[in-house]
Every structure is written in structure tokens, then in C-alpha cells.
């Protein structure tokens, strides 16, 4: 399995409805930045996000040790998705 696939399998967030990562990139220091969308709220590590519309986009930074550094929600009253980093 690819290292990113193994990483995501261990560190996936959880949502009350649906969520999906659309893109992930590694920075020069071995951390990951990830974007995608979720519906009905989602939890990333200890960070819980609400939803502001049909679905909202998220951007997360995951440290090289696998812990969640931060996650931000963006979105309005309609459906929003992050497609690329």
C-alpha cells in the first residue's frame, strides 16, 4: 500500500454523514496538508467542525507524527468542496 494510503487509513476523520478527502500534499518537512468536504459535522483528531450549508470544505494539516495540527472549515449556505492543494 502507498504510504499516503496507509496514513489516511490510520488517520481518517469521522463525520455524522459523509466526508471525503479530495487532495493531499506533503510539505518539505514531512507534514501533510489535506482538503475535501464533509456533511453534518466532522471530527478530525480532537477538532470538531460544524457544517454551515449542504456541505462545507475543510483544510487540515497533519504533522509528520500523524497528529492533527489544525483543521479549518470554509463554506457558505450552499455546497462547498476543496478539490486541490
C-alpha positions as CSV (number, residue, x, y, z in Angstrom):
1,X,0.0,0.0,0.0
2,X,1.2,3.5,-0.7
3,X,2.4,5.4,2.3
4,X,-0.3,8.1,1.9
5,X,-3.0,5.4,1.7
6,X,-1.7,3.8,4.9
7,X,-1.6,7.1,6.6
8,X,-5.1,8.0,5.7
9,X,-6.4,4.6,6.7
10,X,-5.0,5.2,10.2
11,X,-5.9,8.9,10.5
12,X,-9.3,9.3,8.8
13,X,-11.7,11.8,10.4
14,X,-15.2,10.9,11.2
15,X,-18.4,12.6,10.2
16,X,-22.1,12.1,11.1
17,X,-22.9,11.8,7.4
18,X,-20.3,11.8,4.6
19,X,-16.8,13.1,4.2
20,X,-14.1,12.8,1.7
21,X,-10.5,13.9,1.1
22,X,-10.1,15.2,-2.4
23,X,-6.4,16.1,-2.4
24,X,-3.4,15.7,-0.1
25,X,0.1,17.1,-0.4
26,X,3.3,16.7,1.6
27,X,5.4,19.7,2.7
28,X,9.2,19.7,2.7
29,X,9.2,18.8,6.5
30,X,7.1,15.6,6.1
31,X,3.7,17.1,7.2
32,X,0.6,16.7,5.1
33,X,-2.0,19.3,4.0
34,X,-5.4,17.8,3.0
35,X,-8.6,19.2,1.6
36,X,-12.1,17.8,0.9
37,X,-15.6,18.1,2.1
38,X,-18.0,16.8,4.8
39,X,-21.7,16.9,5.7
40,X,-23.5,17.2,9.1
41,X,-20.3,17.9,11.1
42,X,-17.0,16.1,11.3
43,X,-14.2,15.4,13.8
44,X,-10.5,15.4,12.9
45,X,-8.5,14.2,15.8
46,X,-9.8,16.3,18.7
47,X,-11.1,19.1,16.3
48,X,-14.8,19.0,15.7
49,X,-16.4,21.1,12.9
50,X,-20.0,22.1,12.4
51,X,-21.5,22.5,8.9
52,X,-22.8,25.8,7.5
53,X,-24.6,24.6,4.4
54,X,-25.3,21.4,2.4
55,X,-21.6,20.5,2.9
56,X,-18.5,22.5,3.7
57,X,-14.9,22.2,2.7
58,X,-12.1,21.6,5.1
59,X,-8.3,22.1,5.0
60,X,-6.2,20.2,7.5
61,X,-2.6,20.0,8.5
62,X,-1.4,16.7,9.8
63,X,2.0,16.5,11.5
64,X,4.6,14.0,10.3
65,X,4.0,12.0,13.5
66,X,0.3,11.6,12.4
67,X,-1.3,14.0,14.9
68,X,-3.7,16.7,13.6
69,X,-2.1,20.2,13.8
70,X,-5.2,22.1,12.7
71,X,-8.4,21.9,10.6
72,X,-10.3,24.8,9.2
73,X,-13.9,24.9,7.8
74,X,-14.8,27.1,4.9
75,X,-18.2,27.4,3.2
76,X,-21.4,29.2,2.8
77,X,-25.0,28.2,2.7
78,X,-24.6,26.1,-0.5
79,X,-22.4,23.1,-1.1
80,X,-18.6,23.7,-0.9
81,X,-15.7,21.3,-1.7
82,X,-12.0,21.7,-1.7
83,X,-10.6,20.0,-4.7
84,X,-6.9,20.8,-4.7
85,X,-4.0,21.9,-2.5
